[in-house]
Amino acid sequence: MSSSLIRSDLIPIVSGYVLLMGTLAIGLWLSRRPPRPDWAKPGRARRRARLPPLPERWQHGWPRLLRHLAATAVGGYLLLMTIVVLYYYGVARVAGSFLDSAISGCALLIGLCLPIFAAASWLTERRARRARDAADRDRHAPADR
Amino acid sequence: MASHPVIGYLVWAVLFGAVFAWEGLALSHLSGTVPTLSATFRAIMRYPFGRWALFALWLWFGWHIFLRGWHFLLRS
């Protein structure tokens, strides 16, 4: 197997596999770990516990969903960009404006998908609210028969 | 389009078949210990880093499938 094949194909695939399986393993380990008492938590967790909580209106409903979406999208985008940049400068200088395409293309995908997801969520919620309102009206309406 | 030996496609078909078979086993609750794909993803998405990793994977897939090597249609 040639060294260029190892650098451009084997190393990325093995690294991706190790990253994915490592994430899975850490997630599994964290989910099965018994909860620790407050005094045994590391400094970061204790500092986080001491932080003032977010305002009440940011903890429910749309603000919470939007905060969750933005955090996931920004975190995922930055993670992918880190991997892409490391791959480009550390493994293989891929031709054809690889970095430009990754940075602008992924941003375009997020820009297209997040508004559609938010709109679909809003429509679903509106339909569910209307169905609940209709059911409430039927329940409280006087019986005509 | 490049022509590849049939065995290459067959291997992909068998791999995807194994994924579906494993998911089917999990959904049937025959073994009782096999987590479904949804349960696996829920376990990953419980933590921010897992969500970022899955979102990055989704983004990478979409970029490769839809955007990489794509040119604006009106560009000569």
gemmi code that builds the backbone of each chain (N, CA, C; Angstrom):
import gemmi

chains = {
    "A": [
        ("MET", (0.850, -1.193, 0.000), (0.000, 0.000, 0.000), (0.891, 1.250, 0.000)),
        ("SER", (0.630, 2.180, -0.912), (1.508, 3.348, -1.014), (1.267, 4.292, 0.167)),
        ("SER", (2.315, 5.115, 0.437), (2.209, 5.994, 1.605), (1.150, 7.069, 1.390)),
        ("SER", (0.957, 7.504, 0.124), (-0.070, 8.534, -0.122), (-1.460, 7.970, 0.138)),
        ("LEU", (-1.641, 6.689, -0.198), (-2.942, 6.050, 0.057), (-3.198, 5.962, 1.564)),
        ("ILE", (-2.135, 5.626, 2.306), (-2.278, 5.541, 3.763), (-2.627, 6.917, 4.326)),
        ("ARG", (-1.927, 7.969, 3.831), (-2.148, 9.319, 4.358), (-3.525, 9.860, 3.986)),
        ("SER", (-3.936, 9.660, 2.744), (-5.163, 10.326, 2.305), (-6.419, 9.500, 2.545)),
        ("ASP", (-6.286, 8.186, 2.674), (-7.496, 7.352, 2.828), (-7.552, 6.626, 4.169)),
        ("LEU", (-6.490, 5.874, 4.450), (-6.539, 5.006, 5.634), (-6.587, 5.822, 6.932)),
        ("ILE", (-5.699, 6.820, 7.046), (-5.642, 7.606, 8.290), (-6.974, 8.332, 8.556)),
        ("PRO", (-7.570, 9.024, 7.542), (-8.860, 9.669, 7.823), (-9.956, 8.698, 8.238)),
        ("ILE", (-10.000, 7.527, 7.568), (-11.068, 6.571, 7.895), (-10.871, 6.022, 9.303)),
        ("VAL", (-9.635, 5.659, 9.628), (-9.367, 5.124, 10.969), (-9.607, 6.210, 12.026)),
        ("SER", (-9.175, 7.465, 11.732), (-9.388, 8.553, 12.695), (-10.881, 8.792, 12.910)),
        ("GLY", (-11.640, 8.816, 11.810), (-13.090, 9.015, 11.923), (-13.729, 7.911, 12.747)),
        ("TYR", (-13.293, 6.683, 12.489), (-13.846, 5.542, 13.226), (-13.518, 5.662, 14.717)),
        ("VAL", (-12.267, 5.996, 15.015), (-11.855, 6.102, 16.418), (-12.618, 7.231, 17.111)),
        ("LEU", (-12.776, 8.391, 16.404), (-13.519, 9.523, 16.980), (-14.962, 9.128, 17.282)),
        ("LEU", (-15.601, 8.480, 16.294), (-17.017, 8.109, 16.456), (-17.191, 7.096, 17.581)),
        ("MET", (-16.339, 6.075, 17.574), (-16.450, 5.041, 18.604), (-16.069, 5.587, 19.983)),
        ("GLY", (-15.098, 6.517, 19.991), (-14.719, 7.141, 21.260), (-15.869, 7.942, 21.842)),
        ("THR", (-16.548, 8.701, 20.960), (-17.712, 9.475, 21.412), (-18.779, 8.549, 21.973)),
        ("LEU", (-19.024, 7.450, 21.220), (-20.023, 6.464, 21.675), (-19.642, 5.887, 23.037)),
        ("ALA", (-18.374, 5.526, 23.168), (-17.918, 4.880, 24.407), (-18.024, 5.851, 25.582)),
        ("ILE", (-17.633, 7.131, 25.357), (-17.712, 8.114, 26.446), (-19.173, 8.336, 26.843)),
        ("GLY", (-20.053, 8.433, 25.805), (-21.480, 8.623, 26.084), (-22.046, 7.472, 26.901)),
        ("LEU", (-21.663, 6.249, 26.509), (-22.159, 5.062, 27.216), (-21.644, 5.045, 28.649)),
        ("TRP", (-20.355, 5.389, 28.810), (-19.746, 5.378, 30.142), (-20.407, 6.436, 31.026)),
        ("LEU", (-20.649, 7.637, 30.459), (-21.271, 8.695, 31.254), (-22.700, 8.335, 31.647)),
        ("SER", (-23.431, 7.679, 30.708), (-24.827, 7.361, 31.012), (-24.954, 6.258, 32.053)),
        ("ARG", (-23.911, 5.409, 32.188), (-23.994, 4.304, 33.156), (-23.293, 4.602, 34.460)),
        ("ARG", (-22.683, 5.804, 34.549), (-21.939, 6.160, 35.754), (-22.914, 6.586, 36.844)),
        ("PRO", (-22.732, 6.119, 38.070), (-23.641, 6.562, 39.132), (-23.431, 8.043, 39.419)),
        ("PRO", (-24.497, 8.780, 39.797), (-24.346, 10.212, 40.062), (-23.429, 10.458, 41.252)),
        ("ARG", (-22.579, 11.503, 41.114), (-21.622, 11.794, 42.180), (-22.197, 12.841, 43.127)),
        ("PRO", (-21.806, 12.764, 44.402), (-22.246, 13.821, 45.317), (-21.625, 15.161, 44.941)),
        ("ASP", (-22.214, 16.247, 45.415), (-21.807, 17.580, 44.998), (-20.338, 17.861, 45.333)),
        ("TRP", (-19.885, 17.382, 46.526), (-18.523, 17.692, 46.944), (-17.479, 16.985, 46.090)),
        ("ALA", (-17.917, 15.879, 45.431), (-16.950, 15.107, 44.638), (-16.880, 15.585, 43.193)),
        ("LYS", (-17.692, 16.587, 42.829), (-17.686, 17.046, 41.440), (-16.416, 17.836, 41.158)),
        ("PRO", (-15.905, 17.762, 39.913), (-14.717, 18.558, 39.597), (-15.031, 20.047, 39.630)),
        ("GLY", (-13.964, 20.859, 39.684), (-14.129, 22.301, 39.838), (-15.027, 22.919, 38.791)),
        ("ARG", (-14.935, 22.422, 37.530), (-15.721, 23.013, 36.453), (-17.222, 22.829, 36.711)),
        ("ALA", (-17.585, 21.593, 37.125), (-19.002, 21.318, 37.382), (-19.514, 22.142, 38.549)),
        ("ARG", (-18.646, 22.331, 39.566), (-19.069, 23.138, 40.727), (-19.246, 24.596, 40.325)),
        ("ARG", (-18.308, 25.078, 39.452), (-18.416, 26.467, 38.986), (-19.701, 26.641, 38.198)),
        ("ARG", (-20.015, 25.615, 37.340), (-21.219, 25.701, 36.532), (-22.465, 25.732, 37.431)),
        ("ALA", (-22.408, 24.931, 38.510), (-23.553, 24.893, 39.424), (-23.725, 26.235, 40.127)),
        ("ARG", (-22.609, 26.978, 40.320), (-22.701, 28.272, 40.997), (-23.134, 29.394, 40.070)),
        ("LEU", (-23.087, 29.147, 38.722), (-23.460, 30.202, 37.779), (-24.922, 30.578, 37.985)),
        ("PRO", (-25.250, 31.865, 37.795), (-26.661, 32.235, 37.944), (-27.494, 31.574, 36.849)),
        ("PRO", (-28.669, 31.070, 37.181), (-29.486, 30.410, 36.167), (-29.993, 31.409, 35.137)),
        ("LEU", (-30.319, 30.888, 33.965), (-30.852, 31.749, 32.919), (-32.209, 32.302, 33.345)),
        ("PRO", (-32.609, 33.432, 32.779), (-33.957, 33.927, 33.097), (-35.023, 32.876, 32.764)),
        ("GLU", (-36.106, 32.939, 33.504), (-37.156, 31.913, 33.387), (-37.664, 31.766, 31.956)),
        ("ARG", (-37.811, 32.901, 31.250), (-38.399, 32.832, 29.904), (-37.455, 32.173, 28.892)),
        ("TRP", (-36.152, 32.054, 29.224), (-35.212, 31.382, 28.331), (-35.171, 29.879, 28.576)),
        ("GLN", (-35.860, 29.411, 29.604), (-35.740, 28.002, 29.952), (-36.868, 27.135, 29.403)),
        ("HIS", (-37.846, 27.740, 28.753), (-38.991, 26.979, 28.252), (-39.344, 27.436, 26.843)),
        ("GLY", (-40.113, 26.583, 26.160), (-40.726, 26.948, 24.885), (-39.741, 27.302, 23.792)),
        ("TRP", (-40.129, 28.296, 22.972), (-39.345, 28.660, 21.800), (-37.931, 29.128, 22.126)),
        ("PRO", (-37.744, 30.010, 23.122), (-36.366, 30.426, 23.410), (-35.458, 29.253, 23.730)),
        ("ARG", (-35.989, 28.270, 24.451), (-35.164, 27.111, 24.797), (-34.819, 26.297, 23.548)),
        ("LEU", (-35.843, 26.084, 22.677), (-35.603, 25.322, 21.448), (-34.571, 26.042, 20.581)),
        ("LEU", (-34.726, 27.365, 20.434), (-33.806, 28.114, 19.580), (-32.382, 28.093, 20.147)),
        ("ARG", (-32.279, 28.207, 21.470), (-30.968, 28.151, 22.122), (-30.304, 26.790, 21.875)),
        ("HIS", (-31.112, 25.729, 22.027), (-30.638, 24.361, 21.824), (-30.177, 24.167, 20.377)),
        ("LEU", (-30.997, 24.653, 19.430), (-30.665, 24.516, 18.009), (-29.389, 25.263, 17.666)),
        ("ALA", (-29.307, 26.517, 18.147), (-28.137, 27.336, 17.829), (-26.876, 26.702, 18.410)),
        ("ALA", (-26.960, 26.212, 19.650), (-25.782, 25.608, 20.281), (-25.348, 24.367, 19.508)),
        ("THR", (-26.317, 23.535, 19.098), (-25.975, 22.316, 18.356), (-25.363, 22.660, 17.002)),
        ("ALA", (-25.987, 23.616, 16.299), (-25.508, 23.955, 14.958), (-24.114, 24.579, 15.019)),
        ("VAL", (-23.918, 25.524, 15.925), (-22.616, 26.189, 16.015), (-21.544, 25.196, 16.471)),
        ("GLY", (-21.864, 24.376, 17.468), (-20.900, 23.388, 17.966), (-20.533, 22.384, 16.887)),
        ("GLY", (-21.537, 21.864, 16.166), (-21.286, 20.884, 15.109), (-20.484, 21.481, 13.972)),
        ("TYR", (-20.832, 22.729, 13.605), (-20.123, 23.395, 12.508), (-18.652, 23.601, 12.884)),
        ("LEU", (-18.416, 24.102, 14.094), (-17.030, 24.354, 14.511), (-16.239, 23.049, 14.608)),
        ("LEU", (-16.900, 21.988, 15.085), (-16.220, 20.685, 15.180), (-15.818, 20.187, 13.792)),
        ("LEU", (-16.769, 20.271, 12.842), (-16.470, 19.802, 11.486), (-15.378, 20.656, 10.850)),
        ("MET", (-15.443, 21.967, 11.044), (-14.427, 22.839, 10.455), (-13.041, 22.538, 11.043)),
        ("THR", (-13.011, 22.237, 12.344), (-11.728, 21.873, 12.965), (-11.164, 20.618, 12.305)),
        ("ILE", (-12.036, 19.614, 12.121), (-11.577, 18.362, 11.505), (-11.132, 18.596, 10.067)),
        ("VAL", (-11.914, 19.404, 9.330), (-11.588, 19.657, 7.917), (-10.253, 20.394, 7.799)),
        ("VAL", (-10.039, 21.406, 8.643), (-8.792, 22.172, 8.588), (-7.610, 21.285, 8.980)),
        ("LEU", (-7.799, 20.459, 10.023), (-6.724, 19.549, 10.430), (-6.412, 18.551, 9.316)),
        ("TYR", (-7.455, 18.061, 8.672), (-7.270, 17.115, 7.559), (-6.518, 17.791, 6.416)),
        ("TYR", (-6.916, 19.025, 6.101), (-6.319, 19.722, 4.958), (-4.837, 20.017, 5.211)),
        ("TYR", (-4.527, 20.551, 6.397), (-3.135, 20.935, 6.643), (-2.276, 19.783, 7.160)),
        ("GLY", (-2.913, 18.775, 7.737), (-2.121, 17.692, 8.330), (-2.052, 16.434, 7.505)),
        ("VAL", (-3.057, 16.189, 6.665), (-3.106, 14.909, 5.955), (-2.950, 15.081, 4.452)),
        ("ALA", (-3.857, 15.793, 3.831), (-3.804, 15.892, 2.373), (-4.298, 17.256, 1.930)),
        ("ARG", (-3.495, 17.936, 1.096), (-3.905, 19.227, 0.522), (-4.810, 18.936, -0.677)),
        ("VAL", (-6.099, 18.788, -0.416), (-7.032, 18.418, -1.478), (-7.192, 19.605, -2.425)),
        ("ALA", (-7.169, 19.305, -3.734), (-7.278, 20.382, -4.723), (-8.732, 20.816, -4.873)),
        ("GLY", (-8.941, 21.924, -5.574), (-10.291, 22.354, -5.930), (-11.016, 23.101, -4.833)),
        ("SER", (-10.394, 24.125, -4.294), (-10.991, 25.001, -3.260), (-11.739, 24.206, -2.185)),
        ("PHE", (-11.031, 23.224, -1.662), (-11.619, 22.316, -0.665), (-12.085, 23.077, 0.583)),
        ("LEU", (-11.194, 23.926, 1.109), (-11.533, 24.640, 2.352), (-12.669, 25.629, 2.126)),
        ("ASP", (-12.592, 26.389, 1.016), (-13.665, 27.356, 0.704), (-15.008, 26.642, 0.625)),
        ("SER", (-15.000, 25.495, -0.086), (-16.233, 24.737, -0.275), (-16.776, 24.245, 1.070)),
        ("ALA", (-15.858, 23.777, 1.933), (-16.315, 23.256, 3.233), (-16.910, 24.378, 4.080)),
        ("ILE", (-16.209, 25.517, 4.161), (-16.655, 26.598, 5.037), (-17.966, 27.205, 4.532)),
        ("SER", (-18.010, 27.537, 3.225), (-19.215, 28.188, 2.725), (-20.347, 27.179, 2.511)),
        ("GLY", (-20.006, 25.966, 2.027), (-21.044, 24.968, 1.750), (-21.779, 24.523, 3.008)),
        ("CYS", (-21.024, 24.263, 4.080), (-21.674, 23.818, 5.317), (-22.495, 24.956, 5.939)),
        ("ALA", (-21.965, 26.193, 5.816), (-22.736, 27.332, 6.329), (-24.033, 27.486, 5.535)),
        ("LEU", (-23.946, 27.259, 4.223), (-25.148, 27.347, 3.382), (-26.171, 26.287, 3.799)),
        ("LEU", (-25.690, 25.059, 4.037), (-26.603, 23.980, 4.459), (-27.324, 24.349, 5.763)),
        ("ILE", (-26.548, 24.884, 6.717), (-27.160, 25.273, 8.001), (-28.159, 26.397, 7.766)),
        ("GLY", (-27.756, 27.384, 6.943), (-28.639, 28.516, 6.666), (-29.925, 28.094, 5.990)),
        ("LEU", (-29.869, 27.019, 5.192), (-31.086, 26.542, 4.529), (-31.949, 25.703, 5.468)),
        ("CYS", (-31.274, 24.835, 6.248), (-32.038, 23.825, 6.996), (-32.634, 24.362, 8.297)),
        ("LEU", (-31.910, 25.210, 9.003), (-32.427, 25.658, 10.304), (-33.729, 26.447, 10.188)),
        ("PRO", (-33.830, 27.416, 9.249), (-35.124, 28.103, 9.126), (-36.265, 27.158, 8.751)),
        ("ILE", (-35.966, 26.177, 7.869), (-37.024, 25.221, 7.480), (-37.430, 24.379, 8.684)),
        ("PHE", (-36.439, 23.962, 9.477), (-36.745, 23.169, 10.669), (-37.573, 23.990, 11.665)),
        ("ALA", (-37.183, 25.274, 11.842), (-37.924, 26.130, 12.775), (-39.356, 26.336, 12.277)),
        ("ALA", (-39.507, 26.544, 10.947), (-40.850, 26.749, 10.396), (-41.697, 25.484, 10.554)),
        ("ALA", (-41.095, 24.323, 10.285), (-41.831, 23.060, 10.422), (-42.239, 22.838, 11.882)),
        ("SER", (-41.334, 23.177, 12.816), (-41.666, 23.029, 14.238), (-42.823, 23.947, 14.617)),
        ("TRP", (-42.773, 25.206, 14.094), (-43.822, 26.171, 14.410), (-45.173, 25.687, 13.872)),
        ("LEU", (-45.171, 25.157, 12.611), (-46.425, 24.669, 12.021), (-46.969, 23.475, 12.804)),
        ("THR", (-46.085, 22.557, 13.185), (-46.517, 21.371, 13.942), (-47.124, 21.793, 15.269)),
        ("GLU", (-46.430, 22.731, 15.939), (-46.925, 23.191, 17.245), (-48.271, 23.893, 17.099)),
        ("ARG", (-48.409, 24.703, 16.021), (-49.662, 25.438, 15.812), (-50.815, 24.466, 15.564)),
        ("ARG", (-50.534, 23.410, 14.780), (-51.577, 22.418, 14.498), (-51.984, 21.694, 15.783)),
        ("ALA", (-50.978, 21.346, 16.581), (-51.274, 20.634, 17.836), (-52.076, 21.543, 18.770)),
        ("ARG", (-51.710, 22.870, 18.817), (-52.424, 23.796, 19.703), (-53.869, 23.950, 19.257)),
        ("ARG", (-54.080, 24.034, 17.912), (-55.458, 24.163, 17.401), (-56.279, 22.922, 17.740)),
        ("ALA", (-55.650, 21.732, 17.617), (-56.367, 20.493, 17.944), (-56.728, 20.469, 19.424)),
        ("ARG", (-55.798, 20.956, 20.279), (-56.085, 21.001, 21.730), (-57.223, 21.969, 22.021)),
        ("ASP", (-57.182, 23.161, 21.359), (-58.233, 24.158, 21.570), (-59.588, 23.616, 21.138)),
        ("ALA", (-59.611, 22.925, 19.987), (-60.874, 22.369, 19.486), (-61.411, 21.319, 20.456)),
        ("ALA", (-60.522, 20.496, 20.995), (-60.947, 19.462, 21.942), (-61.498, 20.114, 23.215)),
        ("ASP", (-60.853, 21.212, 23.664), (-61.322, 21.927, 24.857), (-62.711, 22.515, 24.624)),
        ("ARG", (-62.884, 23.116, 23.433), (-64.186, 23.718, 23.104), (-65.276, 22.660, 23.119)),
        ("ASP", (-64.970, 21.492, 22.500), (-65.966, 20.409, 22.452), (-66.327, 19.939, 23.861)),
        ("ARG", (-65.310, 19.904, 24.721), (-65.555, 19.408, 26.074), (-66.434, 20.372, 26.870)),
        ("HIS", (-66.214, 21.699, 26.659), (-66.944, 22.682, 27.450), (-68.238, 23.158, 26.799)),
        ("ALA", (-68.469, 22.751, 25.541), (-69.693, 23.197, 24.864), (-70.899, 22.522, 25.503)),
        ("PRO", (-72.028, 23.257, 25.616), (-73.236, 22.622, 26.178), (-73.774, 21.560, 25.233)),
        ("ALA", (-74.255, 20.486, 25.820), (-74.782, 19.385, 25.004), (-76.112, 19.810, 24.403)),
        ("ASP", (-76.222, 19.764, 23.054), (-77.448, 20.186, 22.371), (-78.486, 19.081, 22.325)),
        ("ARG", (-77.976, 17.834, 22.396), (-78.926, 16.747, 22.221), (-79.643, 16.390, 23.502)),
    ],
    "B": [
        ("MET", (-19.765, 7.024, -15.983), (-19.690, 6.450, -14.643), (-18.738, 5.255, -14.645)),
        ("ALA", (-17.864, 5.187, -13.670), (-16.906, 4.089, -13.626), (-17.622, 2.778, -13.318)),
        ("SER", (-17.159, 1.704, -13.983), (-17.785, 0.403, -13.689), (-16.919, -0.321, -12.661)),
        ("HIS", (-17.559, -0.858, -11.691), (-16.850, -1.563, -10.622), (-17.291, -3.012, -10.625)),
        ("PRO", (-16.462, -3.893, -10.076), (-16.891, -5.299, -9.998), (-18.133, -5.457, -9.109)),
        ("VAL", (-18.971, -6.395, -9.485), (-20.249, -6.586, -8.785), (-20.033, -6.907, -7.307)),
        ("ILE", (-18.919, -7.596, -7.024), (-18.673, -8.002, -5.639), (-18.594, -6.778, -4.715)),
        ("GLY", (-18.072, -5.659, -5.243), (-17.984, -4.434, -4.443), (-19.360, -3.954, -4.021)),
        ("TYR", (-20.315, -3.952, -4.955), (-21.686, -3.555, -4.623), (-22.335, -4.554, -3.668)),
        ("LEU", (-22.013, -5.842, -3.902), (-22.596, -6.886, -3.043), (-22.165, -6.709, -1.589)),
        ("VAL", (-20.881, -6.347, -1.402), (-20.389, -6.152, -0.027), (-21.154, -5.017, 0.647)),
        ("TRP", (-21.369, -3.905, -0.108), (-22.158, -2.803, 0.469), (-23.577, -3.262, 0.811)),
        ("ALA", (-24.165, -4.051, -0.096), (-25.536, -4.536, 0.134), (-25.587, -5.404, 1.394)),
        ("VAL", (-24.573, -6.262, 1.561), (-24.544, -7.139, 2.746), (-24.372, -6.303, 4.018)),
        ("LEU", (-23.498, -5.278, 3.953), (-23.276, -4.430, 5.138), (-24.559, -3.703, 5.533)),
        ("PHE", (-25.247, -3.097, 4.545), (-26.504, -2.417, 4.853), (-27.553, -3.409, 5.345)),
        ("GLY", (-27.555, -4.615, 4.731), (-28.486, -5.655, 5.181), (-28.244, -6.021, 6.635)),
        ("ALA", (-26.957, -6.089, 7.017), (-26.635, -6.423, 8.414), (-27.147, -5.343, 9.360)),
        ("VAL", (-27.020, -4.068, 8.940), (-27.532, -2.968, 9.786), (-29.040, -3.117, 9.978)),
        ("PHE", (-29.758, -3.367, 8.859), (-31.219, -3.509, 8.964), (-31.594, -4.731, 9.798)),
        ("ALA", (-30.839, -5.831, 9.627), (-31.131, -7.049, 10.393), (-30.939, -6.802, 11.893)),
        ("TRP", (-29.862, -6.085, 12.236), (-29.573, -5.794, 13.653), (-30.667, -4.908, 14.246)),
        ("GLU", (-31.109, -3.891, 13.440), (-32.185, -3.014, 13.897), (-33.491, -3.813, 14.053)),
        ("GLY", (-33.736, -4.729, 13.108), (-34.929, -5.570, 13.193), (-34.917, -6.432, 14.449)),
        ("LEU", (-33.745, -6.973, 14.770), (-33.613, -7.791, 15.983), (-33.898, -6.939, 17.223)),
        ("ALA", (-33.384, -5.702, 17.212), (-33.608, -4.817, 18.358), (-35.085, -4.463, 18.492)),
        ("LEU", (-35.736, -4.186, 17.357), (-37.146, -3.788, 17.406), (-38.055, -4.944, 17.806)),
        ("SER", (-37.637, -6.179, 17.472), (-38.501, -7.321, 17.778), (-38.470, -7.695, 19.254)),
        ("HIS", (-37.518, -7.135, 20.014), (-37.360, -7.421, 21.448), (-37.129, -8.904, 21.720)),
        ("LEU", (-36.632, -9.630, 20.689), (-36.373, -11.057, 20.894), (-35.212, -11.271, 21.865)),
        ("SER", (-34.166, -10.461, 21.684), (-33.012, -10.660, 22.569), (-33.200, -9.913, 23.886)),
        ("GLY", (-33.850, -8.750, 23.813), (-34.098, -7.980, 25.032), (-32.941, -7.102, 25.455)),
        ("THR", (-31.768, -7.321, 24.890), (-30.607, -6.521, 25.308), (-30.043, -5.663, 24.185)),
        ("VAL", (-30.556, -5.840, 22.952), (-30.005, -5.078, 21.827), (-30.703, -3.722, 21.748)),
        ("PRO", (-29.958, -2.614, 21.869), (-30.605, -1.307, 21.765), (-30.925, -0.986, 20.304)),
        ("THR", (-32.031, -0.293, 20.078), (-32.363, 0.121, 18.712), (-31.446, 1.263, 18.304)),
        ("LEU", (-31.497, 1.584, 17.007), (-30.683, 2.689, 16.512), (-31.123, 3.996, 17.179)),
        ("SER", (-32.449, 4.140, 17.364), (-32.947, 5.369, 18.017), (-32.421, 5.468, 19.439)),
        ("ALA", (-32.431, 4.339, 20.152), (-31.938, 4.364, 21.537), (-30.455, 4.704, 21.566)),
        ("THR", (-29.721, 4.176, 20.585), (-28.284, 4.482, 20.517), (-28.072, 5.972, 20.272)),
        ("PHE", (-28.837, 6.530, 19.321), (-28.691, 7.959, 19.035), (-29.121, 8.806, 20.231)),
        ("ARG", (-30.166, 8.360, 20.928), (-30.592, 9.119, 22.127), (-29.471, 9.144, 23.165)),
        ("ALA", (-28.787, 7.986, 23.304), (-27.677, 7.932, 24.275), (-26.561, 8.888, 23.873)),
        ("ILE", (-26.300, 8.962, 22.554), (-25.235, 9.864, 22.085), (-25.654, 11.322, 22.266)),
        ("MET", (-26.935, 11.607, 21.970), (-27.383, 13.000, 21.951), (-27.705, 13.548, 23.336)),
        ("ARG", (-27.499, 12.749, 24.363), (-27.775, 13.236, 25.714), (-26.760, 14.315, 26.116)),
        ("TYR", (-25.592, 14.283, 25.503), (-24.534, 15.226, 25.881), (-24.193, 16.150, 24.713)),
        ("PRO", (-23.811, 17.391, 25.011), (-23.558, 18.358, 23.934), (-22.538, 17.863, 22.915)),
        ("PHE", (-21.441, 17.252, 23.386), (-20.424, 16.836, 22.423), (-20.965, 15.779, 21.460)),
        ("GLY", (-21.813, 14.889, 21.958), (-22.434, 13.882, 21.091), (-23.318, 14.536, 20.042)),
        ("ARG", (-24.079, 15.573, 20.482), (-24.927, 16.289, 19.513), (-24.070, 16.988, 18.473)),
        ("TRP", (-22.969, 17.604, 18.923), (-22.095, 18.279, 17.959), (-21.517, 17.264, 16.977)),
        ("ALA", (-21.087, 16.106, 17.491), (-20.475, 15.096, 16.617), (-21.484, 14.599, 15.587)),
        ("LEU", (-22.718, 14.346, 16.015), (-23.728, 13.863, 15.074), (-24.093, 14.948, 14.069)),
        ("PHE", (-24.192, 16.203, 14.550), (-24.515, 17.295, 13.635), (-23.385, 17.466, 12.622)),
        ("ALA", (-22.136, 17.359, 13.087), (-20.987, 17.478, 12.177), (-21.019, 16.359, 11.136)),
        ("LEU", (-21.385, 15.162, 11.552), (-21.477, 14.024, 10.635), (-22.553, 14.277, 9.578)),
        ("TRP", (-23.690, 14.772, 10.048), (-24.809, 15.081, 9.138), (-24.398, 16.164, 8.151)),
        ("LEU", (-23.695, 17.183, 8.652), (-23.253, 18.293, 7.818), (-22.245, 17.810, 6.777)),
        ("TRP", (-21.324, 16.973, 7.211), (-20.306, 16.439, 6.304), (-20.970, 15.628, 5.192)),
        ("PHE", (-21.960, 14.810, 5.574), (-22.667, 13.975, 4.609), (-23.403, 14.858, 3.593)),
        ("GLY", (-24.135, 15.856, 4.097), (-24.873, 16.761, 3.208), (-23.938, 17.542, 2.304)),
        ("TRP", (-22.820, 17.986, 2.853), (-21.847, 18.742, 2.046), (-21.323, 17.860, 0.911)),
        ("HIS", (-20.983, 16.597, 1.233), (-20.454, 15.709, 0.210), (-21.495, 15.352, -0.843)),
        ("ILE", (-22.721, 15.093, -0.379), (-23.749, 14.635, -1.318), (-24.249, 15.789, -2.188)),
        ("PHE", (-24.519, 16.950, -1.574), (-25.232, 17.997, -2.302), (-24.347, 19.145, -2.798)),
        ("LEU", (-23.272, 19.431, -2.107), (-22.565, 20.673, -2.418), (-21.173, 20.499, -3.016)),
        ("ARG", (-20.458, 19.477, -2.638), (-19.073, 19.318, -3.084), (-19.030, 19.122, -4.589)),
        ("GLY", (-18.278, 19.941, -5.295), (-18.167, 19.815, -6.738), (-19.348, 20.348, -7.507)),
        ("TRP", (-20.274, 20.991, -6.781), (-21.457, 21.542, -7.437), (-21.158, 22.946, -7.931)),
        ("HIS", (-21.667, 23.281, -9.126), (-21.495, 24.644, -9.640), (-22.857, 25.245, -9.885)),
        ("PHE", (-22.909, 26.556, -9.731), (-24.168, 27.232, -9.990), (-24.594, 26.934, -11.427)),
        ("LEU", (-25.887, 26.609, -11.611), (-26.353, 26.077, -12.892), (-26.109, 27.040, -14.050)),
        ("LEU", (-26.203, 28.348, -13.795), (-26.076, 29.295, -14.893), (-24.632, 29.666, -15.179)),
        ("ARG", (-23.711, 29.171, -14.345), (-22.307, 29.504, -14.572), (-21.774, 28.666, -15.732)),
        ("SER", (-21.117, 29.304, -16.673), (-20.648, 28.556, -17.858), (-19.417, 27.731, -17.490)),
    ],
}
model = gemmi.Model(1)
for chain_id, residues in chains.items():
    chain = gemmi.Chain(chain_id)
    for i, (resn, *xyz) in enumerate(residues, 1):
        res = gemmi.Residue()
        res.name, res.seqid = resn, gemmi.SeqId(i, " ")
        for name, pos in zip(("N", "CA", "C"), xyz):
            atom = gemmi.Atom()
            atom.name, atom.element = name, gemmi.Element(name[0])
            atom.pos, atom.b_iso = gemmi.Position(*pos), 0.0
            res.add_atom(atom)
        chain.add_residue(res)
    model.add_chain(chain)
structure = gemmi.Structure()
structure.add_model(model)
structure.setup_entities()
